[in-house]
Amino acid sequence: MDTLLIQVNSDVAYRLLQDLENLNVIKVLRKEKATGRKLSKKYAGMLPKAVAEELQNYVEKSREEWSRRDF
């Protein structure tokens, strides 16, 4: 069977989904709620150190170039 992502817009729709689940017509897969973790913590250590340093150098250089622009 297919897995679908739906948006529930009312309590009535949610109750209908619960009824369908109780009849074993569908299975409701509840999406995990965000844990509130900072992205810096979530992705810490995901890039190899060399790549992270290269990216950081590029960002710093870009910022310097942007601050020197004449408008």
Helices and strands as residue ranges (DSSP letters): H 11-22, H 39-42, H 49-67
